[in-house]
Amino acid sequence: MDAIVTAGGIPLPEEPLYDATQGHPKAMVDVAGKPMVQWVLDALSDSSNIDNVIIVGLTDKSGLKCRKKMYFVSNQGKMVENLQAGAHKVLEVNDNAEYVLIASSDIPAITGEMVDWVVKTALEEKVDIVYNVIQREVMEKRFPGSKRTWTRLSDMEVCGGDLNAGRISLIVNDDTAMWEKITNSRKSPLKQAALIGYDTAFMLLAGRLSLQDAETRVMKRMNITGRAIVCPYAEVGMDVDKPHQLEIMRADLSKRTKQAEKGSRASKKSSALVKTTVKAKKAAPVKMKVPVGKIEKSVSAKKKVPARKTTKK
């Protein structure tokens, strides 16, 4: 599967992350020594299910690296248009593409394992779109104080994930106006529910809407097939929108970096020890200790052996 990474957002002066970005793309803000989007690219690099990566909103001058083939698409101005531009680029480099992974550039804590889980789940479902949600208890256990926007359903409280997958034809050809309304209201579950129908908004407000009900109503309204998946990974929903969330990610990924460096040093030390031991074993001469008495006895026995006689007939 190919991946589209949306990285076109530039916080405005009135937005929470402006002080951290100062008019530059949010994707390039430093998180534990790397641009935030680089962490996402590292996860895609580690995935065994990603072939090509399309970055929308940045250029090849950004200095980003990826072990998968990487392509850049300019910022189109709006989220839906960026997704469509990314999808067209996917089809340009891979005309056999059926599904595409959509990753936000501001979920730096994801790993290759999580990417593989989302891809595998999407391919198993065989629907138009797979949308991940994370339960409140899962998020708050992993990232206390993250202060996500919660949707209170009748059976659980959830926040949305920013690592999802969809059929590429849906992204390229679908109703742009409706998708723009949904994405523009993505921070307000109630506004999104009202777009589906006021009865849906009422049920959500009254706490009578289950996850399955919401899924059914949304897919019917959009005339598509899809699944809302309860994702076990909090990292998929831990996007960076506010300064305190940025600090949480900096602390979390600094810790990960230190652990990785410690593990790397231990591995190198262990490898060096093994090499030294092997070298010492090869260099040491092999000595066989045989008691002198046994040697003399052996020689004596050989002397006492009578010569074999031959009989003439």
C-alpha positions as CSV (number, residue, x, y, z in Angstrom):
1,M,0.0,0.0,0.0
2,D,1.1,3.6,-0.6
3,A,0.9,6.4,1.9
4,I,-0.1,10.0,1.8
5,V,1.3,12.3,4.5
6,T,-0.6,15.6,4.9
7,A,1.9,18.2,5.9
8,G,0.6,21.5,4.6
9,G,-0.6,23.2,7.7
10,I,1.0,26.5,8.8
11,P,-0.4,27.8,12.1
12,L,-1.7,31.4,11.9
13,P,-0.8,34.0,14.6
14,E,-4.1,33.5,16.4
15,E,-3.6,29.7,16.6
16,P,-2.1,27.8,19.6
17,L,1.1,26.6,17.9
18,Y,2.1,29.8,16.2
19,D,4.7,30.7,18.9
20,A,6.4,27.3,18.2
21,T,6.2,27.5,14.4
22,Q,6.6,31.2,13.7
23,G,5.0,31.0,10.2
24,H,6.6,27.8,9.2
25,P,4.9,24.4,8.5
26,K,3.8,22.7,11.7
27,A,5.2,19.4,10.2
28,M,8.7,20.9,10.5
29,V,8.6,21.9,14.2
30,D,11.4,20.2,16.2
31,V,10.4,17.2,18.3
32,A,13.3,15.6,20.2
33,G,15.9,16.6,17.6
34,K,13.9,15.9,14.5
35,P,11.2,17.6,12.5
36,M,7.8,16.2,13.7
37,V,7.0,14.7,10.2
38,Q,10.4,12.9,10.2
39,W,9.1,10.7,13.0
40,V,6.1,9.7,10.9
41,L,8.4,9.0,7.9
42,D,10.6,6.8,10.2
43,A,7.5,4.8,11.1
44,L,6.6,4.4,7.4
45,S,10.1,3.4,6.7
46,D,9.9,0.7,9.3
47,S,6.6,-0.7,8.0
48,S,6.8,-3.9,5.9
49,N,3.5,-2.9,4.1
50,I,4.3,0.6,2.6
51,D,5.8,1.0,-0.8
52,N,5.6,4.7,-1.8
53,V,5.2,7.8,0.3
54,I,3.6,11.0,-0.9
55,I,4.2,14.1,1.2
56,V,1.7,16.9,0.5
57,G,2.6,20.4,1.5
58,L,6.4,20.3,1.6
59,T,9.2,20.2,-1.0
60,D,12.3,18.1,-1.6
61,K,14.3,21.0,0.0
62,S,13.0,20.1,3.4
63,G,15.8,17.7,4.1
64,L,13.5,14.8,5.0
65,K,14.5,11.2,4.6
66,C,12.6,8.0,4.0
67,R,13.8,4.5,3.2
68,K,10.7,4.1,0.9
69,K,10.4,5.9,-2.4
70,M,9.3,9.5,-1.5
71,Y,7.5,12.1,-3.6
72,F,6.5,15.7,-2.9
73,V,3.3,17.5,-3.9
74,S,2.8,21.2,-3.3
75,N,0.2,22.5,-0.8
76,Q,-3.2,22.9,-2.5
77,G,-4.6,25.1,0.3
78,K,-7.4,22.9,1.7
79,M,-7.3,19.5,3.4
80,V,-9.6,17.7,0.9
81,E,-7.8,19.2,-2.1
82,N,-4.4,18.1,-0.6
83,L,-5.7,14.6,-0.2
84,Q,-7.0,14.5,-3.7
85,A,-3.6,15.9,-5.1
86,G,-1.9,13.2,-3.1
87,A,-4.2,10.5,-4.4
88,H,-3.5,11.6,-8.0
89,K,0.2,11.4,-7.3
90,V,-0.2,7.9,-6.0
91,L,-2.0,6.8,-9.2
92,E,0.8,8.5,-11.2
93,V,3.5,6.4,-9.5
94,N,1.4,3.3,-9.0
95,D,-1.5,2.9,-11.4
96,N,-2.5,-0.4,-9.7
97,A,-3.2,1.3,-6.4
98,E,-6.5,0.4,-4.9
99,Y,-6.2,1.6,-1.3
100,V,-4.1,4.3,0.3
101,L,-2.9,5.0,3.8
102,I,-3.6,8.6,5.0
103,A,-1.3,9.8,7.8
104,S,-1.2,13.2,9.4
105,S,2.2,14.7,9.9
106,D,1.5,15.6,13.5
107,I,1.3,12.0,15.0
108,P,5.1,11.6,15.7
109,A,4.7,8.8,18.3
110,I,3.5,6.1,15.8
111,T,5.7,3.2,14.9
112,G,6.1,0.8,12.0
113,E,4.2,-1.9,14.0
114,M,1.2,0.5,14.2
115,V,1.3,1.3,10.5
116,D,1.3,-2.4,9.7
117,W,-1.7,-3.0,12.0
118,V,-3.7,-0.2,10.3
119,V,-2.8,-1.5,6.8
120,K,-3.6,-5.1,7.6
121,T,-7.0,-4.1,9.2
122,A,-7.9,-2.0,6.2
123,L,-7.1,-4.7,3.7
124,E,-9.1,-7.3,5.7
125,E,-12.2,-5.1,5.9
126,K,-12.5,-4.5,2.2
127,V,-14.6,-1.4,2.6
128,D,-14.3,2.1,1.1
129,I,-12.9,3.7,4.3
130,V,-11.5,2.5,7.6
131,Y,-11.5,5.1,10.4
132,N,-9.7,4.5,13.6
133,V,-11.0,5.7,17.0
134,I,-9.2,5.5,20.4
135,Q,-11.0,4.9,23.7
136,R,-10.5,7.5,26.4
137,E,-9.1,5.1,28.9
138,V,-6.5,3.9,26.4
139,M,-5.4,7.4,25.5
140,E,-5.3,8.7,29.1
141,K,-3.3,5.7,30.3
142,R,-0.7,6.2,27.6
143,F,-0.7,10.1,27.5
144,P,-2.1,11.5,30.8
145,G,-3.1,15.1,30.4
146,S,-3.3,15.1,26.6
147,K,-6.8,16.7,26.7
148,R,-8.2,15.3,23.5
149,T,-11.6,16.2,22.1
150,W,-13.9,13.4,23.2
151,T,-17.0,12.1,21.5
152,R,-19.4,10.6,24.2
153,L,-21.2,7.7,22.7
154,S,-23.6,5.4,24.5
155,D,-21.0,2.6,24.7
156,M,-17.7,4.5,25.0
157,E,-15.9,7.8,24.8
158,V,-13.5,8.1,21.9
159,C,-11.3,10.5,20.0
160,G,-10.5,10.2,16.3
161,G,-7.3,8.7,14.9
162,D,-5.1,10.4,12.3
163,L,-3.8,7.2,10.6
164,N,-6.6,5.8,8.4
165,A,-7.0,4.1,5.1
166,G,-9.4,4.4,2.2
167,R,-10.2,3.3,-1.4
168,I,-8.2,5.7,-3.6
169,S,-11.1,6.1,-6.1
170,L,-13.2,7.4,-3.3
171,I,-10.7,10.2,-2.6
172,V,-10.2,11.1,-6.2
173,N,-13.8,11.2,-7.3
174,D,-16.0,11.8,-4.3
175,D,-18.1,14.8,-3.4
176,T,-15.5,17.5,-2.4
177,A,-18.1,19.8,-0.9
178,M,-19.4,17.3,1.6
179,W,-15.9,16.1,2.7
180,E,-14.8,19.7,3.1
181,K,-17.7,20.4,5.5
182,I,-16.9,17.2,7.5
183,T,-13.1,18.0,7.7
184,N,-13.8,21.7,8.6
185,S,-15.9,20.6,11.6
186,R,-13.6,17.7,12.6
187,K,-12.9,19.3,16.0
188,S,-16.5,19.4,16.9
189,P,-18.3,15.9,16.9
190,L,-21.6,17.6,17.3
191,K,-21.2,19.7,14.2
192,Q,-20.2,16.6,12.3
193,A,-23.2,14.7,13.5
194,A,-25.5,17.6,12.4
195,L,-24.1,17.2,8.9
196,I,-25.3,13.6,8.9
197,G,-28.7,14.6,10.2
198,Y,-30.2,16.5,13.1
199,D,-31.6,13.3,14.5
200,T,-28.1,12.0,14.7
201,A,-26.9,15.1,16.4
202,F,-29.8,14.8,19.0
203,M,-28.9,11.2,19.7
204,L,-25.2,12.1,20.2
205,L,-26.2,15.0,22.5
206,A,-28.4,12.7,24.5
207,G,-25.8,10.0,24.7
208,R,-27.9,7.5,22.9
209,L,-25.7,7.0,19.8
210,S,-23.4,3.9,19.8
211,L,-20.3,3.5,17.7
212,Q,-22.1,1.1,15.4
213,D,-25.1,3.5,15.1
214,A,-22.8,6.3,14.2
215,E,-20.9,4.2,11.7
216,T,-24.2,3.1,10.0
217,R,-25.6,6.6,9.8
218,V,-22.5,8.2,8.4
219,M,-22.0,5.5,5.7
220,K,-25.6,5.8,4.7
221,R,-25.5,9.5,4.5
222,M,-22.2,9.4,2.5
223,N,-23.3,6.5,0.4
224,I,-20.1,4.6,1.0
225,T,-19.1,1.5,2.9
226,G,-16.8,1.8,5.9
227,R,-15.8,0.7,9.4
228,A,-15.1,2.5,12.6
229,I,-12.3,0.5,14.2
230,V,-11.4,0.7,17.9
231,C,-7.6,1.0,17.6
232,P,-5.5,-0.3,20.5
233,Y,-2.7,2.3,19.9
234,A,-3.1,5.7,21.6
235,E,-0.3,7.0,19.5
236,V,-2.5,6.9,16.4
237,G,-4.8,9.6,18.0
238,M,-2.1,11.6,19.7
239,D,-1.9,14.5,17.3
240,V,-0.2,17.8,18.2
241,D,-2.5,20.7,18.1
242,K,-1.6,22.6,21.3
243,P,1.6,23.6,23.1
244,H,1.0,21.2,26.0
245,Q,0.6,18.3,23.5
246,L,3.9,19.4,21.8
247,E,5.7,19.2,25.1
248,I,4.2,15.8,25.9
249,M,5.6,14.5,22.6
250,R,9.0,16.1,23.1
251,A,9.3,14.4,26.5
252,D,8.0,11.1,25.2
253,L,10.2,10.9,22.2
254,S,13.3,12.2,24.0
255,K,12.8,9.2,26.3
256,R,12.5,6.9,23.3
257,T,15.6,8.3,21.7
258,K,17.6,7.8,24.9
259,Q,16.4,4.2,25.3
260,A,17.3,3.5,21.7
261,E,20.8,5.0,22.1
262,K,21.3,3.0,25.3
263,G,20.2,-0.2,23.6
264,S,22.5,0.5,20.6
265,R,25.5,1.0,22.9
266,A,24.7,-2.2,24.8
267,S,24.4,-4.0,21.5
268,K,27.8,-2.7,20.2
269,K,29.4,-3.6,23.5
270,S,28.1,-7.1,23.4
271,S,29.1,-7.5,19.7
272,A,32.6,-6.2,20.5
273,L,32.9,-8.7,23.4
274,V,31.9,-11.6,21.2
275,K,34.4,-10.6,18.5
276,T,37.2,-10.3,21.1
277,T,36.3,-13.7,22.6
278,V,36.2,-15.4,19.2
279,K,39.5,-13.8,18.2
280,A,41.2,-15.0,21.4
281,K,39.9,-18.5,20.9
282,K,41.3,-18.6,17.4
283,A,44.7,-17.3,18.5
284,A,45.2,-19.6,21.4
285,P,47.2,-22.8,20.6
286,V,45.6,-26.1,21.3
287,K,47.6,-28.0,23.9
288,M,47.1,-31.7,24.6
289,K,48.4,-32.9,27.9
290,V,49.3,-36.6,27.8
291,P,50.9,-38.1,31.0
292,V,54.6,-39.1,30.5
293,G,53.9,-42.6,32.0
294,K,51.3,-43.3,29.3
295,I,53.8,-42.4,26.6
296,E,56.5,-44.7,28.0
297,K,54.0,-47.5,28.4
298,S,52.8,-47.1,24.9
299,V,56.3,-47.2,23.5
300,S,57.2,-50.2,25.6
301,A,54.1,-52.1,24.4
302,K,55.1,-51.5,20.8
303,K,58.6,-52.9,21.5
304,K,57.2,-56.1,23.0
305,V,55.0,-57.0,20.0
306,P,56.6,-60.1,18.4
307,A,57.4,-60.1,14.7
308,R,54.9,-62.0,12.7
309,K,56.2,-65.3,11.5
310,T,55.5,-66.7,8.1
311,T,55.3,-70.5,7.4
312,K,56.7,-72.0,4.3
313,K,54.6,-74.7,2.8
